[in-house]
């Protein structure tokens, strides 16, 4: 009987050790690091080694944990850097203007601090215009871009259409300001959740995005819809765009994006919504790996 207990104990101990070892590099367990920008501490996490560096840039209301499935997949393959943009996650929420330019400066500063050359910039949602600005700041076509369901605005050149377009966007942004802020954010978040959305994903969306401070949320959104952040200059960097194939996606989405990104491949995924890298991580990671390795 004693031998049986000893054998079982050894088996359970082996399972426990194996489990711990398999999770010792989980994103939660990676040491936090910080750098300073505009007298504000910016939080990031860095892990792994390799010739290629993957830099993950989250969207509005999120934090670096939105990339946990990508971290788990690539952690032993490449050098990985994940950032909490100013005002989000564990980064400081100081009194300053939260703009696309500020967010881009934080990413560029991190790249310079870590002496990273030719990174792969992986962006979700609001991360796309941030990545566009970072690409301009780095001023090199060697940087590669990954656009995951990125927000993109193509402002009309016709003056009347331009005015109407801006009015509609500003009206949307103004939903994130005032006494109905919390209610409107909750409604905004619910639009990303369907019956097919995994509970872990919906829990992340609700628990994280709804905690965005109004000042930061509104300023971020106002900057996002600002025409000054959406020039017509072409980006020649190698790019891949991955979008959720939902009814709201415009049929001309690919052609509109190709006017901006001249060297772009384009993919649409079924049965997902805006957080597709969390909803179908295996599929998205396989696409990313193919793009990174080629």
C-alpha positions as semicolon CSV with decimal commas, in nm:
position;residue;x (nm);y (nm);z (nm)
1;X;0,000;0,000;0,000
2;X;0,282;0,236;0,091
3;X;0,454;0,165;-0,244
4;X;0,133;0,252;-0,430
5;X;0,102;0,583;-0,243
6;X;0,467;0,664;-0,321
7;X;0,417;0,587;-0,690
8;X;0,101;0,800;-0,709
9;X;0,277;1,082;-0,528
10;X;0,562;1,066;-0,778
11;X;0,319;1,074;-1,069
12;X;0,130;1,373;-0,930
13;X;0,459;1,550;-0,859
14;X;0,574;1,491;-1,217
15;X;0,244;1,625;-1,354
16;X;0,269;1,930;-1,126
17;X;0,627;2,004;-1,233
18;X;0,539;1,961;-1,600
19;X;0,240;2,193;-1,561
20;X;0,448;2,458;-1,385
21;X;0,724;2,439;-1,644
22;X;0,477;2,473;-1,929
23;X;0,333;2,787;-1,772
24;X;0,645;2,948;-1,631
25;X;0,673;3,176;-1,934
26;X;0,307;3,275;-1,942
27;X;0,257;3,646;-2,007
28;X;0,139;3,713;-1,652
29;X;0,469;3,584;-1,519
30;X;0,692;3,795;-1,742
31;X;0,866;4,073;-1,550
32;X;0,728;4,422;-1,610
33;X;0,958;4,694;-1,740
34;X;0,910;5,070;-1,772
35;X;1,049;5,371;-1,954
36;X;0,961;5,738;-1,928
37;X;0,796;5,956;-2,191
38;X;0,667;6,309;-2,115
39;X;0,733;6,248;-1,743
40;X;0,500;5,948;-1,758
41;X;0,594;5,585;-1,698
42;X;0,514;5,350;-1,986
43;X;0,475;4,981;-1,910
44;X;0,596;4,703;-2,136
45;X;0,704;4,340;-2,129
46;X;0,992;4,184;-2,318
47;X;1,068;3,818;-2,365
48;X;1,266;3,579;-2,582
49;X;1,548;3,602;-2,828
50;X;1,595;3,587;-3,199
51;X;1,683;3,791;-3,502
52;X;1,323;3,900;-3,550
53;X;1,140;4,122;-3,301
54;X;0,761;4,119;-3,286
55;X;0,612;4,436;-3,135
56;X;0,247;4,408;-3,033
57;X;0,031;4,724;-3,025
58;X;-0,318;4,705;-2,872
59;X;-0,626;4,908;-2,956
60;X;-0,868;5,143;-2,779
61;X;-0,956;5,041;-2,423
62;X;-0,727;4,738;-2,421
63;X;-0,385;4,647;-2,284
64;X;-0,099;4,415;-2,369
65;X;-0,289;4,113;-2,235
66;X;-0,502;4,114;-2,549
67;X;-0,203;3,940;-2,712
68;X;-0,163;3,657;-2,461
69;X;-0,238;3,383;-2,716
70;X;0,018;3,525;-2,957
71;X;0,270;3,546;-2,675
72;X;0,215;3,182;-2,585
73;X;0,265;3,079;-2,948
74;X;0,572;3,288;-3,035
75;X;0,748;3,315;-2,697
76;X;1,011;3,052;-2,778
77;X;1,050;3,150;-3,143
78;X;1,118;3,523;-3,152
79;X;1,206;3,829;-2,948
80;X;0,870;3,966;-2,828
81;X;0,784;4,315;-2,702
82;X;0,437;4,412;-2,580
83;X;0,344;4,765;-2,476
84;X;0,069;4,923;-2,268
85;X;0,008;5,247;-2,456
86;X;0,014;5,568;-2,247
87;X;-0,300;5,583;-2,032
88;X;-0,379;5,213;-2,074
89;X;-0,300;4,899;-1,878
90;X;-0,024;4,957;-1,623
91;X;0,109;5,271;-1,792
92;X;0,062;5,603;-1,610
93;X;-0,259;5,798;-1,662
94;X;-0,114;6,146;-1,621
95;X;-0,260;6,479;-1,731
96;X;-0,163;6,503;-2,097
97;X;-0,327;6,483;-2,440
98;X;-0,380;6,120;-2,542
99;X;-0,335;6,120;-2,917
100;X;-0,230;5,889;-3,199
101;X;0,096;6,085;-3,216
102;X;0,165;6,029;-2,844
103;X;0,096;5,657;-2,875
104;X;0,324;5,634;-3,180
105;X;0,600;5,821;-2,997
106;X;0,579;5,571;-2,711
107;X;0,627;5,280;-2,952
108;X;0,911;5,453;-3,140
109;X;1,080;5,544;-2,811
110;X;1,061;5,182;-2,696
111;X;1,208;5,062;-3,026
112;X;1,496;5,308;-2,993
113;X;1,556;5,226;-2,625
114;X;1,580;4,855;-2,698
115;X;1,788;4,921;-3,012
116;X;1,554;4,717;-3,228
117;X;1,612;4,713;-3,602
118;X;1,357;4,606;-3,864
119;X;1,073;4,507;-3,626
120;X;0,748;4,340;-3,721
121;X;0,474;4,576;-3,596
122;X;0,157;4,385;-3,510
123;X;-0,143;4,611;-3,450
124;X;-0,507;4,564;-3,360
125;X;-0,791;4,813;-3,412
126;X;-0,673;5,164;-3,313
127;X;-0,323;5,022;-3,327
128;X;-0,327;5,054;-3,707
129;X;-0,302;5,436;-3,732
130;X;-0,045;5,422;-3,451
131;X;0,158;5,177;-3,657
132;X;0,126;5,397;-3,965
133;X;0,272;5,689;-3,768
134;X;0,549;5,471;-3,620
135;X;0,642;5,361;-3,971
136;X;0,681;5,726;-4,073
137;X;0,893;5,799;-3,765
138;X;1,121;5,500;-3,828
139;X;1,149;5,604;-4,193
140;X;1,246;5,263;-4,327
141;X;1,072;5,020;-4,560
142;X;1,238;4,723;-4,384
143;X;0,979;4,733;-4,104
144;X;0,693;4,492;-4,172
145;X;0,333;4,557;-4,070
146;X;0,053;4,331;-3,950
147;X;-0,295;4,486;-3,949
148;X;-0,547;4,286;-3,746
149;X;-0,894;4,428;-3,798
150;X;-0,745;4,775;-3,794
151;X;-0,955;5,091;-3,789
152;X;-0,903;5,281;-4,113
153;X;-1,064;5,601;-4,244
154;X;-1,050;5,718;-4,605
155;X;-1,154;6,083;-4,595
156;X;-1,329;6,197;-4,917
157;X;-1,157;6,457;-5,132
158;X;-1,488;6,616;-5,231
159;X;-1,542;6,910;-4,994
160;X;-1,910;6,845;-4,920
161;X;-1,862;6,472;-4,870
162;X;-1,559;6,546;-4,654
163;X;-1,762;6,770;-4,423
164;X;-2,037;6,510;-4,389
165;X;-1,785;6,234;-4,327
166;X;-1,612;6,432;-4,051
167;X;-1,944;6,525;-3,891
168;X;-2,042;6,159;-3,870
169;X;-1,709;6,059;-3,720
170;X;-1,712;6,343;-3,466
171;X;-2,066;6,252;-3,367
172;X;-1,947;5,900;-3,297
173;X;-1,644;6,020;-3,099
174;X;-1,865;6,247;-2,888
175;X;-2,048;5,939;-2,759
176;X;-1,737;5,885;-2,546
177;X;-1,775;6,215;-2,364
178;X;-2,027;6,320;-2,102
179;X;-2,265;6,166;-1,854
180;X;-2,353;5,869;-2,078
181;X;-1,990;5,767;-2,122
182;X;-2,006;5,444;-1,920
183;X;-2,332;5,336;-2,081
184;X;-2,203;5,408;-2,432
185;X;-1,877;5,224;-2,372
186;X;-2,070;4,919;-2,255
187;X;-2,285;4,935;-2,569
188;X;-1,971;4,978;-2,779
189;X;-1,816;4,670;-2,619
190;X;-2,130;4,460;-2,665
191;X;-2,097;4,511;-3,040
192;X;-1,784;4,294;-3,035
193;X;-1,958;4,004;-2,863
194;X;-2,175;3,745;-3,036
195;X;-2,313;3,405;-2,941
196;X;-1,997;3,250;-3,087
197;X;-1,757;3,464;-2,882
198;X;-1,565;3,251;-2,630
199;X;-1,648;3,348;-2,272
200;X;-1,285;3,422;-2,191
201;X;-1,278;3,674;-2,476
202;X;-1,604;3,844;-2,385
203;X;-1,492;3,860;-2,021
204;X;-1,171;4,034;-2,129
205;X;-1,359;4,284;-2,346
206;X;-1,607;4,378;-2,074
207;X;-1,365;4,380;-1,782
208;X;-1,089;4,574;-1,958
209;X;-1,246;4,817;-2,204
210;X;-1,516;4,942;-1,969
211;X;-1,250;5,052;-1,718
212;X;-1,102;5,307;-1,961
213;X;-1,105;5,651;-1,792
214;X;-1,335;5,891;-1,974
215;X;-1,070;6,156;-2,033
216;X;-0,833;5,906;-2,193
217;X;-1,104;5,723;-2,384
218;X;-1,251;6,040;-2,531
219;X;-0,920;6,201;-2,624
220;X;-0,804;5,876;-2,787
221;X;-1,123;5,851;-2,990
222;X;-1,116;6,219;-3,095
223;X;-0,760;6,177;-3,218
224;X;-0,850;5,853;-3,396
225;X;-1,112;6,031;-3,613
226;X;-0,898;6,341;-3,672
227;X;-0,835;6,387;-4,045
228;X;-0,480;6,504;-3,969
229;X;-0,393;6,145;-3,881
230;X;-0,515;6,011;-4,216
231;X;-0,308;6,149;-4,500
232;X;-0,303;5,990;-4,846
233;X;0,067;5,902;-4,853
234;X;0,135;5,548;-4,969
235;X;0,316;5,302;-4,744
236;X;0,537;5,058;-4,932
237;X;0,631;4,835;-4,637
238;X;0,542;4,470;-4,665
239;X;0,201;4,438;-4,498
240;X;-0,063;4,179;-4,422
241;X;-0,420;4,270;-4,329
242;X;-0,648;4,021;-4,150
243;X;-1,013;4,119;-4,105
244;X;-1,324;3,961;-3,957
245;X;-1,573;3,882;-4,230
246;X;-1,880;4,039;-4,071
247;X;-2,186;4,205;-4,234
248;X;-2,059;4,551;-4,136
249;X;-1,733;4,505;-4,330
250;X;-1,745;4,714;-4,646
251;X;-1,710;4,515;-4,973
252;X;-1,444;4,761;-5,088
253;X;-1,235;4,725;-4,768
254;X;-0,948;4,551;-4,946
255;X;-0,933;4,797;-5,236
256;X;-0,947;5,097;-5,000
257;X;-0,660;4,961;-4,791
258;X;-0,451;4,882;-5,100
259;X;-0,455;5,250;-5,193
260;X;-0,264;5,312;-4,870
261;X;-0,058;4,993;-4,845
262;X;0,092;4,921;-5,186
263;X;0,260;4,594;-5,082
264;X;-0,026;4,427;-4,896
265;X;-0,177;4,080;-4,881
266;X;-0,533;4,055;-4,751
267;X;-0,727;3,784;-4,564
268;X;-1,080;3,766;-4,424
269;X;-1,180;3,514;-4,155
270;X;-1,528;3,371;-4,097
271;X;-1,703;3,313;-3,765
272;X;-1,507;3,578;-3,576
273;X;-1,558;3,938;-3,468
274;X;-1,327;4,228;-3,390
275;X;-1,104;4,034;-3,147
276;X;-1,024;3,758;-3,395
277;X;-0,669;3,703;-3,261
278;X;-0,831;3,595;-2,932
279;X;-1,131;3,418;-3,086
280;X;-0,933;3,205;-3,333
281;X;-0,575;3,230;-3,207
282;X;-0,454;2,910;-3,378
283;X;-0,561;3,030;-3,721
284;X;-0,435;3,385;-3,673
285;X;-0,103;3,263;-3,533
286;X;-0,051;3,036;-3,831
287;X;-0,113;3,328;-4,067
288;X;0,126;3,546;-3,867
289;X;0,395;3,279;-3,863
290;X;0,376;3,236;-4,242
291;X;0,407;3,612;-4,291
292;X;0,693;3,647;-4,042
293;X;0,895;3,356;-4,177
294;X;0,869;3,426;-4,550
